[in-house]
Amino acid sequence: MNDGIVISEVVNVDENIVLPVISFAQLDIFYDIKKVAVDLVVAKKLEWVEHVNTQCYQGGWDVLPLRVPVEHADRHVILQSFAIESSSDFIDGDHLKYLPSISELLSQFKCDILSARLMRLSPNSLIKPHRDFGLSIELSAQARIHISLETCEQVEFLVDCLEVPMSPNSCWYINADAEHSVINTGDTPRINLVIDCNVNEWLLSLIMESKDKAYCCKKVS
């Protein structure tokens, strides 16, 4: 698997100039809503696991692993979802073979995909403000992508105090190094496809050319 690149490696600027830090950006990646809806019916019957970081949320927040660390491919779903230490090699997990439309969606990414998970936030639940340190194109060679599969108007996703307009069938690069949080005050779950991937020129171009992006108001370090 090829290593990713960081933005400083491909953007030539004076070392004294501070580049603005992107908080989120919409990407031109879309899916067939009807086909993915069929996959979600199947996915909801599979083995989800509650998020292990119980201090980070209130209510219900669970995960279905789709791409997993190779060393945990045949192990418990908790290790597939939340391995503390893993190799850089990820493979398609058993769940993905039942979800052809979501697999097709993943195939649109012309970069190395590491983990991929469905993440479900239950009604009247929240993910507290937190940071995933170092996970941004400015600080590492990896990026986190959120694709909205099922949501409602009562879901609010904030990055650096700015709301991401995360409507169904929208795909977003999220600066996970910045403080972010989610609240679902609606009556239905929110399900996102969450992808961690290595940044290459294709993905970086997609992010930088986005017509709908925002920049961090606070200093992120």
FENDAUR-V377184 format. One record per residue. N is the residue number from 1. RES is the residue in three letters. SS is DSSP state (~ for helix, > for strand, _ for the rest). PHI is phi in whole degrees, 0 to 359 (none if undefined). PSI is psi in radians with two decimals (999 if undefined). Layout:
N&RES&SS&PHI&PSI  N&RES&SS&PHI&PSI
This chain:
1&MET&_&none&2.30  2&ASN&_&285&2.55  3&ASP&_&288&2.69  4&GLY&_&274&-3.12  5&ILE&_&238&2.72  6&VAL&_&254&2.75  7&ILE&~&300&-0.58  8&SER&~&294&-0.33  9&GLU&~&281&-0.33  10&VAL&_&239&-0.20  11&VAL&_&254&2.01  12&ASN&_&269&1.90  13&VAL&_&224&2.80  14&ASP&_&300&2.40  15&GLU&_&296&-0.30  16&ASN&_&273&-0.13  17&ILE&_&269&2.27  18&VAL&_&265&2.04  19&LEU&_&288&2.49  20&PRO&_&295&2.52  21&VAL&_&262&2.16  22&ILE&>&286&2.31  23&SER&>&268&-0.70  24&PHE&>&199&2.77  25&ALA&>&207&2.33  26&GLN&>&279&2.39  27&LEU&>&252&2.57  28&ASP&_&280&1.16  29&ILE&_&228&2.23  30&PHE&_&224&2.96  31&TYR&_&218&2.92  32&ASP&_&279&1.89  33&ILE&~&300&-0.75  34&LYS&~&294&-0.72  35&LYS&~&292&-0.72  36&VAL&~&293&-0.59  37&ALA&~&299&-0.64  38&VAL&~&295&-0.76  39&ASP&~&300&-0.67  40&LEU&~&294&-0.60  41&VAL&~&300&-0.75  42&VAL&~&292&-0.79  43&ALA&~&301&-0.65  44&LYS&_&294&-0.28  45&LYS&_&266&-0.07  46&LEU&_&272&-3.10  47&GLU&_&272&1.63  48&TRP&_&276&2.79  49&VAL&>&225&2.42  50&GLU&>&298&2.48  51&HIS&_&300&2.34  52&VAL&_&284&-0.39  53&ASN&_&274&1.34  54&THR&~&292&-0.29  55&GLN&~&283&-0.21  56&CYS&~&267&-0.15  57&TYR&>&210&2.88  58&GLN&>&233&2.42  59&GLY&_&96&-2.39  60&GLY&_&242&2.27  61&TRP&>&213&1.97  62&ASP&>&227&2.97  63&VAL&>&224&2.50  64&LEU&>&238&1.92  65&PRO&>&286&2.37  66&LEU&>&246&-0.76  67&ARG&>&244&2.34  68&VAL&>&228&2.74  69&PRO&>&301&2.36  70&VAL&~&302&-0.60  71&GLU&~&287&-0.22  72&HIS&~&247&0.24  73&ALA&_&302&-0.58  74&ASP&_&251&0.31  75&ARG&_&251&-3.03  76&HIS&_&297&2.60  77&VAL&~&300&-0.47  78&ILE&~&296&-0.77  79&LEU&~&293&-0.60  80&GLN&~&293&-0.50  81&SER&~&267&-0.59  82&PHE&~&223&0.59  83&ALA&_&302&2.21  84&ILE&_&293&-0.76  85&GLU&_&234&2.33  86&SER&_&213&2.87  87&SER&_&285&3.06  88&SER&_&276&0.04  89&ASP&_&259&2.15  90&PHE&>&239&2.59  91&ILE&>&227&2.87  92&ASP&>&296&2.26  93&GLY&_&276&3.03  94&ASP&~&298&-0.59  95&HIS&~&297&-0.58  96&LEU&~&295&-0.49  97&LYS&~&292&-0.30  98&TYR&~&269&-0.03  99&LEU&_&233&1.25  100&PRO&~&296&-0.60  101&SER&~&287&-0.64  102&ILE&~&290&-0.64  103&SER&~&298&-0.70  104&GLU&~&295&-0.66  105&LEU&~&298&-0.77  106&LEU&~&298&-0.57  107&SER&_&291&-0.23  108&GLN&_&289&-0.31  109&PHE&_&278&2.02  110&LYS&_&267&0.84  111&CYS&_&212&2.95  112&ASP&_&287&2.05  113&ILE&>&271&2.26  114&LEU&>&268&-1.84  115&SER&>&276&2.64  116&ALA&>&218&2.27  117&ARG&>&217&2.56  118&LEU&>&272&2.29  119&MET&>&236&2.14  120&ARG&>&245&2.15  121&LEU&>&255&2.08  122&SER&_&291&2.84  123&PRO&_&303&2.57  124&ASN&_&55&0.77  125&SER&>&228&2.83  126&LEU&>&212&2.61  127&ILE&>&256&2.10  128&LYS&>&292&2.73  129&PRO&>&304&2.27  130&HIS&>&201&3.00  131&ARG&_&230&2.51  132&ASP&_&256&1.59  133&PHE&_&302&2.28  134&GLY&_&88&-0.12  135&LEU&_&269&1.39  136&SER&_&202&2.81  137&ILE&_&290&-0.36  138&GLU&_&281&-0.43  139&LEU&_&245&-0.29  140&SER&_&213&3.13  141&ALA&_&263&0.28  142&GLN&>&234&2.72  143&ALA&>&222&2.66  144&ARG&>&251&2.31  145&ILE&>&242&2.36  146&HIS&>&245&2.25  147&ILE&>&241&2.12  148&SER&>&281&2.08  149&LEU&>&254&-0.65  150&GLU&>&212&2.17  151&THR&_&205&-3.07  152&CYS&_&210&2.97  153&GLU&_&294&-0.31  154&GLN&_&271&0.15  155&VAL&>&266&2.26  156&GLU&>&236&2.07  157&PHE&>&248&2.03  158&LEU&>&248&2.38  159&VAL&>&233&2.10  160&ASP&_&53&0.75  161&CYS&_&70&0.09  162&LEU&>&255&2.39  163&GLU&>&277&2.29  164&VAL&_&275&2.13  165&PRO&_&284&1.24  166&MET&_&272&1.34  167&SER&_&279&2.86  168&PRO&_&303&2.58  169&ASN&_&62&0.64  170&SER&_&235&2.56  171&CYS&>&237&2.32  172&TRP&>&224&2.33  173&TYR&>&281&2.28  174&ILE&>&241&2.23  175&ASN&_&283&1.62  176&ALA&_&286&-0.22  177&ASP&_&287&-0.45  178&ALA&_&281&2.75  179&GLU&_&295&2.29  180&HIS&>&217&2.74  181&SER&>&204&2.82  182&VAL&>&220&2.45  183&ILE&>&226&2.37  184&ASN&>&238&1.78  185&THR&_&262&0.15  186&GLY&_&276&-3.02  187&ASP&_&258&0.01  188&THR&_&232&2.72  189&PRO&_&291&2.74  190&ARG&>&254&2.22  191&ILE&>&238&2.14  192&ASN&>&243&2.55  193&LEU&>&271&2.07  194&VAL&>&247&2.15  195&ILE&>&237&2.28  196&ASP&>&254&2.27  197&CYS&>&216&2.80  198&ASN&>&282&2.38  199&VAL&_&280&2.23  200&ASN&_&234&-3.07  201&GLU&~&296&-0.61  202&TRP&~&299&-0.88  203&LEU&~&292&-0.72  204&LEU&~&298&-0.72  205&SER&~&297&-0.71  206&LEU&~&299&-0.72  207&ILE&~&290&-0.85  208&MET&~&292&-0.51  209&GLU&_&272&0.01  210&SER&_&301&2.39  211&LYS&_&270&-0.10  212&ASP&_&229&1.53  213&LYS&>&219&2.82  214&ALA&>&227&2.81  215&TYR&>&241&2.62  216&CYS&_&295&2.36  217&CYS&_&276&-0.55  218&LYS&_&263&2.72  219&LYS&_&289&2.22  220&VAL&_&251&2.12  221&SER&_&209&999
